[in-house]
Amino acid sequence: MAADSQTRPPVNVYTAMLVLSFIAIAVGCIFLALDLNRYGFQVQPPGDVRS
């Protein structure tokens, strides 16, 4: 009976911040993939700029 009477802790501000940061990172990854898609995912390192 003791296990049935336990309740889950309420969602606090830290849980909300965790969810918000996960959403922000996911949206950033989506925008990065969309930007790289314009170049066909061909990322070239910068050339040698020494003169």
mmJSON file of the N, C-alpha and C atoms, coordinates in Angstrom:
{"data_MODEL":{"atom_site":{
"group_PDB":["ATOM","ATOM","ATOM","ATOM","ATOM","ATOM","ATOM","ATOM","ATOM","ATOM","ATOM","ATOM","ATOM","ATOM","ATOM","ATOM","ATOM","ATOM","ATOM","ATOM","ATOM","ATOM","ATOM","ATOM","ATOM","ATOM","ATOM","ATOM","ATOM","ATOM","ATOM","ATOM","ATOM","ATOM","ATOM","ATOM","ATOM","ATOM","ATOM","ATOM","ATOM","ATOM","ATOM","ATOM","ATOM","ATOM","ATOM","ATOM","ATOM","ATOM","ATOM","ATOM","ATOM","ATOM","ATOM","ATOM","ATOM","ATOM","ATOM","ATOM","ATOM","ATOM","ATOM","ATOM","ATOM","ATOM","ATOM","ATOM","ATOM","ATOM","ATOM","ATOM","ATOM","ATOM","ATOM","ATOM","ATOM","ATOM","ATOM","ATOM","ATOM","ATOM","ATOM","ATOM","ATOM","ATOM","ATOM","ATOM","ATOM","ATOM","ATOM","ATOM","ATOM","ATOM","ATOM","ATOM","ATOM","ATOM","ATOM","ATOM","ATOM","ATOM","ATOM","ATOM","ATOM","ATOM","ATOM","ATOM","ATOM","ATOM","ATOM","ATOM","ATOM","ATOM","ATOM","ATOM","ATOM","ATOM","ATOM","ATOM","ATOM","ATOM","ATOM","ATOM","ATOM","ATOM","ATOM","ATOM","ATOM","ATOM","ATOM","ATOM","ATOM","ATOM","ATOM","ATOM","ATOM","ATOM","ATOM","ATOM","ATOM","ATOM","ATOM","ATOM","ATOM","ATOM","ATOM","ATOM","ATOM","ATOM","ATOM","ATOM","ATOM"],
"id":[1,2,3,4,5,6,7,8,9,10,11,12,13,14,15,16,17,18,19,20,21,22,23,24,25,26,27,28,29,30,31,32,33,34,35,36,37,38,39,40,41,42,43,44,45,46,47,48,49,50,51,52,53,54,55,56,57,58,59,60,61,62,63,64,65,66,67,68,69,70,71,72,73,74,75,76,77,78,79,80,81,82,83,84,85,86,87,88,89,90,91,92,93,94,95,96,97,98,99,100,101,102,103,104,105,106,107,108,109,110,111,112,113,114,115,116,117,118,119,120,121,122,123,124,125,126,127,128,129,130,131,132,133,134,135,136,137,138,139,140,141,142,143,144,145,146,147,148,149,150,151,152,153],
"type_symbol":["N","C","C","N","C","C","N","C","C","N","C","C","N","C","C","N","C","C","N","C","C","N","C","C","N","C","C","N","C","C","N","C","C","N","C","C","N","C","C","N","C","C","N","C","C","N","C","C","N","C","C","N","C","C","N","C","C","N","C","C","N","C","C","N","C","C","N","C","C","N","C","C","N","C","C","N","C","C","N","C","C","N","C","C","N","C","C","N","C","C","N","C","C","N","C","C","N","C","C","N","C","C","N","C","C","N","C","C","N","C","C","N","C","C","N","C","C","N","C","C","N","C","C","N","C","C","N","C","C","N","C","C","N","C","C","N","C","C","N","C","C","N","C","C","N","C","C","N","C","C","N","C","C"],
"label_atom_id":["N","CA","C","N","CA","C","N","CA","C","N","CA","C","N","CA","C","N","CA","C","N","CA","C","N","CA","C","N","CA","C","N","CA","C","N","CA","C","N","CA","C","N","CA","C","N","CA","C","N","CA","C","N","CA","C","N","CA","C","N","CA","C","N","CA","C","N","CA","C","N","CA","C","N","CA","C","N","CA","C","N","CA","C","N","CA","C","N","CA","C","N","CA","C","N","CA","C","N","CA","C","N","CA","C","N","CA","C","N","CA","C","N","CA","C","N","CA","C","N","CA","C","N","CA","C","N","CA","C","N","CA","C","N","CA","C","N","CA","C","N","CA","C","N","CA","C","N","CA","C","N","CA","C","N","CA","C","N","CA","C","N","CA","C","N","CA","C","N","CA","C","N","CA","C","N","CA","C"],
"label_alt_id":[null,null,null,null,null,null,null,null,null,null,null,null,null,null,null,null,null,null,null,null,null,null,null,null,null,null,null,null,null,null,null,null,null,null,null,null,null,null,null,null,null,null,null,null,null,null,null,null,null,null,null,null,null,null,null,null,null,null,null,null,null,null,null,null,null,null,null,null,null,null,null,null,null,null,null,null,null,null,null,null,null,null,null,null,null,null,null,null,null,null,null,null,null,null,null,null,null,null,null,null,null,null,null,null,null,null,null,null,null,null,null,null,null,null,null,null,null,null,null,null,null,null,null,null,null,null,null,null,null,null,null,null,null,null,null,null,null,null,null,null,null,null,null,null,null,null,null,null,null,null,null,null,null],
"label_comp_id":["MET","MET","MET","ALA","ALA","ALA","ALA","ALA","ALA","ASP","ASP","ASP","SER","SER","SER","GLN","GLN","GLN","THR","THR","THR","ARG","ARG","ARG","PRO","PRO","PRO","PRO","PRO","PRO","VAL","VAL","VAL","ASN","ASN","ASN","VAL","VAL","VAL","TYR","TYR","TYR","THR","THR","THR","ALA","ALA","ALA","MET","MET","MET","LEU","LEU","LEU","VAL","VAL","VAL","LEU","LEU","LEU","SER","SER","SER","PHE","PHE","PHE","ILE","ILE","ILE","ALA","ALA","ALA","ILE","ILE","ILE","ALA","ALA","ALA","VAL","VAL","VAL","GLY","GLY","GLY","CYS","CYS","CYS","ILE","ILE","ILE","PHE","PHE","PHE","LEU","LEU","LEU","ALA","ALA","ALA","LEU","LEU","LEU","ASP","ASP","ASP","LEU","LEU","LEU","ASN","ASN","ASN","ARG","ARG","ARG","TYR","TYR","TYR","GLY","GLY","GLY","PHE","PHE","PHE","GLN","GLN","GLN","VAL","VAL","VAL","GLN","GLN","GLN","PRO","PRO","PRO","PRO","PRO","PRO","GLY","GLY","GLY","ASP","ASP","ASP","VAL","VAL","VAL","ARG","ARG","ARG","SER","SER","SER"],
"label_asym_id":["A","A","A","A","A","A","A","A","A","A","A","A","A","A","A","A","A","A","A","A","A","A","A","A","A","A","A","A","A","A","A","A","A","A","A","A","A","A","A","A","A","A","A","A","A","A","A","A","A","A","A","A","A","A","A","A","A","A","A","A","A","A","A","A","A","A","A","A","A","A","A","A","A","A","A","A","A","A","A","A","A","A","A","A","A","A","A","A","A","A","A","A","A","A","A","A","A","A","A","A","A","A","A","A","A","A","A","A","A","A","A","A","A","A","A","A","A","A","A","A","A","A","A","A","A","A","A","A","A","A","A","A","A","A","A","A","A","A","A","A","A","A","A","A","A","A","A","A","A","A","A","A","A"],
"label_entity_id":["1","1","1","1","1","1","1","1","1","1","1","1","1","1","1","1","1","1","1","1","1","1","1","1","1","1","1","1","1","1","1","1","1","1","1","1","1","1","1","1","1","1","1","1","1","1","1","1","1","1","1","1","1","1","1","1","1","1","1","1","1","1","1","1","1","1","1","1","1","1","1","1","1","1","1","1","1","1","1","1","1","1","1","1","1","1","1","1","1","1","1","1","1","1","1","1","1","1","1","1","1","1","1","1","1","1","1","1","1","1","1","1","1","1","1","1","1","1","1","1","1","1","1","1","1","1","1","1","1","1","1","1","1","1","1","1","1","1","1","1","1","1","1","1","1","1","1","1","1","1","1","1","1"],
"label_seq_id":[1,1,1,2,2,2,3,3,3,4,4,4,5,5,5,6,6,6,7,7,7,8,8,8,9,9,9,10,10,10,11,11,11,12,12,12,13,13,13,14,14,14,15,15,15,16,16,16,17,17,17,18,18,18,19,19,19,20,20,20,21,21,21,22,22,22,23,23,23,24,24,24,25,25,25,26,26,26,27,27,27,28,28,28,29,29,29,30,30,30,31,31,31,32,32,32,33,33,33,34,34,34,35,35,35,36,36,36,37,37,37,38,38,38,39,39,39,40,40,40,41,41,41,42,42,42,43,43,43,44,44,44,45,45,45,46,46,46,47,47,47,48,48,48,49,49,49,50,50,50,51,51,51],
"pdbx_PDB_ins_code":[null,null,null,null,null,null,null,null,null,null,null,null,null,null,null,null,null,null,null,null,null,null,null,null,null,null,null,null,null,null,null,null,null,null,null,null,null,null,null,null,null,null,null,null,null,null,null,null,null,null,null,null,null,null,null,null,null,null,null,null,null,null,null,null,null,null,null,null,null,null,null,null,null,null,null,null,null,null,null,null,null,null,null,null,null,null,null,null,null,null,null,null,null,null,null,null,null,null,null,null,null,null,null,null,null,null,null,null,null,null,null,null,null,null,null,null,null,null,null,null,null,null,null,null,null,null,null,null,null,null,null,null,null,null,null,null,null,null,null,null,null,null,null,null,null,null,null,null,null,null,null,null,null],
"Cartn_x":[0.812,0.0,0.858,2.038,2.864,3.331,3.582,4.047,2.931,1.675,0.562,0.289,0.646,0.323,1.386,2.482,3.518,3.067,3.322,2.984,4.262,4.158,5.311,5.564,6.817,7.103,6.609,6.227,5.728,6.859,6.474,7.451,7.91,9.221,9.735,10.411,11.012,11.602,12.789,13.518,14.682,14.264,13.164,12.65,12.206,11.567,11.144,12.349,13.4,14.608,15.298,15.277,15.854,15.117,13.804,12.999,13.217,13.258,13.459,14.83,15.862,17.189,17.264,16.595,16.563,15.874,14.775,14.064,14.937,15.653,16.521,17.65,18.246,19.32,18.77,17.587,16.989,16.67,16.121,15.813,17.108,18.15,19.439,20.016,19.885,20.371,19.576,18.284,17.451,17.867,18.083,18.514,19.906,20.792,22.111,22.001,21.158,20.976,20.372,19.425,18.838,19.874,20.735,21.773,22.793,23.209,24.17,23.561,22.252,21.585,21.736,21.835,22.019,23.341,24.335,25.646,25.849,24.812,24.926,25.743,25.801,26.547,28.029,28.548,29.97,30.649,31.269,31.942,33.426,33.955,35.376,36.103,37.285,38.043,38.523,38.758,39.243,40.622,40.858,42.143,43.266,44.468,45.63,45.674,45.615,45.535,46.886,47.946,49.278,49.737,50.417,50.889,52.373],
"Cartn_y":[-1.196,0.0,1.263,1.205,2.402,2.856,1.921,2.289,2.96,2.622,3.21,4.649,5.01,6.341,7.386,6.962,7.924,8.731,10.031,10.894,11.385,11.752,12.272,13.711,14.102,15.499,16.44,17.645,18.584,19.058,19.485,20.031,21.38,21.546,22.805,23.591,24.714,25.607,24.945,24.078,23.437,22.433,21.756,20.852,21.639,22.767,23.605,24.15,24.555,25.048,23.934,22.714,21.579,21.31,21.336,21.111,22.239,23.477,24.618,24.569,24.189,24.108,22.959,21.851,20.752,21.18,21.907,22.389,23.361,24.253,25.217,24.512,23.502,22.765,22.004,21.403,20.67,21.6,22.784,23.747,24.226,24.453,24.849,23.788,22.534,21.446,21.357,21.608,21.596,22.719,23.923,25.035,24.786,24.162,23.824,22.828,21.822,20.845,21.499,22.421,23.114,23.989,24.639,25.474,24.62,23.507,22.63,21.963,21.802,21.189,22.063,23.385,24.278,24.006,23.522,23.239,21.751,20.98,19.548,18.822,19.366,18.804,18.633,19.462,19.458,20.59,20.263,21.261,21.194,22.27,22.328,23.199,22.774,23.643,24.877,25.978,27.161,26.917,27.557,27.392,28.087,27.85,28.467,29.928,30.815,32.243,32.929,32.169,32.771,33.35,34.492,35.088,34.935],
"Cartn_z":[0.0,0.0,0.0,0.589,0.678,-0.705,-1.613,-2.948,-3.747,-3.472,-4.212,-3.791,-2.573,-2.076,-2.428,-3.058,-3.426,-4.647,-4.586,-5.718,-6.371,-7.623,-8.342,-7.913,-7.872,-7.509,-8.605,-8.242,-9.242,-10.156,-11.337,-12.278,-11.743,-11.614,-11.095,-12.218,-11.859,-12.858,-13.551,-12.877,-13.478,-14.546,-14.343,-15.362,-16.588,-16.376,-17.496,-18.254,-17.538,-18.2,-18.981,-18.463,-19.163,-20.468,-20.417,-21.619,-22.62,-22.146,-23.026,-23.699,-22.971,-23.577,-24.577,-24.315,-25.27,-26.561,-26.446,-27.632,-28.415,-27.71,-28.384,-29.132,-28.533,-29.204,-30.402,-30.26,-31.374,-32.541,-32.251,-33.313,-33.963,-33.189,-33.741,-34.66,-34.29,-35.144,-36.443,-36.358,-37.567,-38.507,-37.967,-38.812,-39.396,-38.634,-39.14,-40.292,-40.151,-41.218,-42.457,-42.273,-43.42,-44.119,-43.353,-43.948,-44.69,-44.1,-44.767,-45.994,-46.01,-47.157,-48.396,-48.203,-49.353,-50.055,-49.336,-49.902,-50.165,-50.066,-50.314,-49.263,-48.074,-46.951,-47.283,-48.196,-48.541,-47.789,-46.695,-45.875,-46.182,-46.73,-47.073,-46.047,-45.619,-44.715,-45.473,-44.767,-45.468,-46.074,-47.212,-47.889,-47.127,-47.542,-46.914,-47.293,-46.326,-46.587,-46.396,-46.196,-46.064,-47.388,-47.344,-48.592,-48.762],
"occupancy":[1.0,1.0,1.0,1.0,1.0,1.0,1.0,1.0,1.0,1.0,1.0,1.0,1.0,1.0,1.0,1.0,1.0,1.0,1.0,1.0,1.0,1.0,1.0,1.0,1.0,1.0,1.0,1.0,1.0,1.0,1.0,1.0,1.0,1.0,1.0,1.0,1.0,1.0,1.0,1.0,1.0,1.0,1.0,1.0,1.0,1.0,1.0,1.0,1.0,1.0,1.0,1.0,1.0,1.0,1.0,1.0,1.0,1.0,1.0,1.0,1.0,1.0,1.0,1.0,1.0,1.0,1.0,1.0,1.0,1.0,1.0,1.0,1.0,1.0,1.0,1.0,1.0,1.0,1.0,1.0,1.0,1.0,1.0,1.0,1.0,1.0,1.0,1.0,1.0,1.0,1.0,1.0,1.0,1.0,1.0,1.0,1.0,1.0,1.0,1.0,1.0,1.0,1.0,1.0,1.0,1.0,1.0,1.0,1.0,1.0,1.0,1.0,1.0,1.0,1.0,1.0,1.0,1.0,1.0,1.0,1.0,1.0,1.0,1.0,1.0,1.0,1.0,1.0,1.0,1.0,1.0,1.0,1.0,1.0,1.0,1.0,1.0,1.0,1.0,1.0,1.0,1.0,1.0,1.0,1.0,1.0,1.0,1.0,1.0,1.0,1.0,1.0,1.0],
"B_iso_or_equiv":[0.0,0.0,0.0,0.0,0.0,0.0,0.0,0.0,0.0,0.0,0.0,0.0,0.0,0.0,0.0,0.0,0.0,0.0,0.0,0.0,0.0,0.0,0.0,0.0,0.0,0.0,0.0,0.0,0.0,0.0,0.0,0.0,0.0,0.0,0.0,0.0,0.0,0.0,0.0,0.0,0.0,0.0,0.0,0.0,0.0,0.0,0.0,0.0,0.0,0.0,0.0,0.0,0.0,0.0,0.0,0.0,0.0,0.0,0.0,0.0,0.0,0.0,0.0,0.0,0.0,0.0,0.0,0.0,0.0,0.0,0.0,0.0,0.0,0.0,0.0,0.0,0.0,0.0,0.0,0.0,0.0,0.0,0.0,0.0,0.0,0.0,0.0,0.0,0.0,0.0,0.0,0.0,0.0,0.0,0.0,0.0,0.0,0.0,0.0,0.0,0.0,0.0,0.0,0.0,0.0,0.0,0.0,0.0,0.0,0.0,0.0,0.0,0.0,0.0,0.0,0.0,0.0,0.0,0.0,0.0,0.0,0.0,0.0,0.0,0.0,0.0,0.0,0.0,0.0,0.0,0.0,0.0,0.0,0.0,0.0,0.0,0.0,0.0,0.0,0.0,0.0,0.0,0.0,0.0,0.0,0.0,0.0,0.0,0.0,0.0,0.0,0.0,0.0],
"pdbx_formal_charge":[null,null,null,null,null,null,null,null,null,null,null,null,null,null,null,null,null,null,null,null,null,null,null,null,null,null,null,null,null,null,null,null,null,null,null,null,null,null,null,null,null,null,null,null,null,null,null,null,null,null,null,null,null,null,null,null,null,null,null,null,null,null,null,null,null,null,null,null,null,null,null,null,null,null,null,null,null,null,null,null,null,null,null,null,null,null,null,null,null,null,null,null,null,null,null,null,null,null,null,null,null,null,null,null,null,null,null,null,null,null,null,null,null,null,null,null,null,null,null,null,null,null,null,null,null,null,null,null,null,null,null,null,null,null,null,null,null,null,null,null,null,null,null,null,null,null,null,null,null,null,null,null,null],
"auth_seq_id":[1,1,1,2,2,2,3,3,3,4,4,4,5,5,5,6,6,6,7,7,7,8,8,8,9,9,9,10,10,10,11,11,11,12,12,12,13,13,13,14,14,14,15,15,15,16,16,16,17,17,17,18,18,18,19,19,19,20,20,20,21,21,21,22,22,22,23,23,23,24,24,24,25,25,25,26,26,26,27,27,27,28,28,28,29,29,29,30,30,30,31,31,31,32,32,32,33,33,33,34,34,34,35,35,35,36,36,36,37,37,37,38,38,38,39,39,39,40,40,40,41,41,41,42,42,42,43,43,43,44,44,44,45,45,45,46,46,46,47,47,47,48,48,48,49,49,49,50,50,50,51,51,51],
"auth_comp_id":["MET","MET","MET","ALA","ALA","ALA","ALA","ALA","ALA","ASP","ASP","ASP","SER","SER","SER","GLN","GLN","GLN","THR","THR","THR","ARG","ARG","ARG","PRO","PRO","PRO","PRO","PRO","PRO","VAL","VAL","VAL","ASN","ASN","ASN","VAL","VAL","VAL","TYR","TYR","TYR","THR","THR","THR","ALA","ALA","ALA","MET","MET","MET","LEU","LEU","LEU","VAL","VAL","VAL","LEU","LEU","LEU","SER","SER","SER","PHE","PHE","PHE","ILE","ILE","ILE","ALA","ALA","ALA","ILE","ILE","ILE","ALA","ALA","ALA","VAL","VAL","VAL","GLY","GLY","GLY","CYS","CYS","CYS","ILE","ILE","ILE","PHE","PHE","PHE","LEU","LEU","LEU","ALA","ALA","ALA","LEU","LEU","LEU","ASP","ASP","ASP","LEU","LEU","LEU","ASN","ASN","ASN","ARG","ARG","ARG","TYR","TYR","TYR","GLY","GLY","GLY","PHE","PHE","PHE","GLN","GLN","GLN","VAL","VAL","VAL","GLN","GLN","GLN","PRO","PRO","PRO","PRO","PRO","PRO","GLY","GLY","GLY","ASP","ASP","ASP","VAL","VAL","VAL","ARG","ARG","ARG","SER","SER","SER"],
"auth_asym_id":["A","A","A","A","A","A","A","A","A","A","A","A","A","A","A","A","A","A","A","A","A","A","A","A","A","A","A","A","A","A","A","A","A","A","A","A","A","A","A","A","A","A","A","A","A","A","A","A","A","A","A","A","A","A","A","A","A","A","A","A","A","A","A","A","A","A","A","A","A","A","A","A","A","A","A","A","A","A","A","A","A","A","A","A","A","A","A","A","A","A","A","A","A","A","A","A","A","A","A","A","A","A","A","A","A","A","A","A","A","A","A","A","A","A","A","A","A","A","A","A","A","A","A","A","A","A","A","A","A","A","A","A","A","A","A","A","A","A","A","A","A","A","A","A","A","A","A","A","A","A","A","A","A"],
"auth_atom_id":["N","CA","C","N","CA","C","N","CA","C","N","CA","C","N","CA","C","N","CA","C","N","CA","C","N","CA","C","N","CA","C","N","CA","C","N","CA","C","N","CA","C","N","CA","C","N","CA","C","N","CA","C","N","CA","C","N","CA","C","N","CA","C","N","CA","C","N","CA","C","N","CA","C","N","CA","C","N","CA","C","N","CA","C","N","CA","C","N","CA","C","N","CA","C","N","CA","C","N","CA","C","N","CA","C","N","CA","C","N","CA","C","N","CA","C","N","CA","C","N","CA","C","N","CA","C","N","CA","C","N","CA","C","N","CA","C","N","CA","C","N","CA","C","N","CA","C","N","CA","C","N","CA","C","N","CA","C","N","CA","C","N","CA","C","N","CA","C","N","CA","C","N","CA","C","N","CA","C"],
"pdbx_PDB_model_num":[1,1,1,1,1,1,1,1,1,1,1,1,1,1,1,1,1,1,1,1,1,1,1,1,1,1,1,1,1,1,1,1,1,1,1,1,1,1,1,1,1,1,1,1,1,1,1,1,1,1,1,1,1,1,1,1,1,1,1,1,1,1,1,1,1,1,1,1,1,1,1,1,1,1,1,1,1,1,1,1,1,1,1,1,1,1,1,1,1,1,1,1,1,1,1,1,1,1,1,1,1,1,1,1,1,1,1,1,1,1,1,1,1,1,1,1,1,1,1,1,1,1,1,1,1,1,1,1,1,1,1,1,1,1,1,1,1,1,1,1,1,1,1,1,1,1,1,1,1,1,1,1,1]
}}}
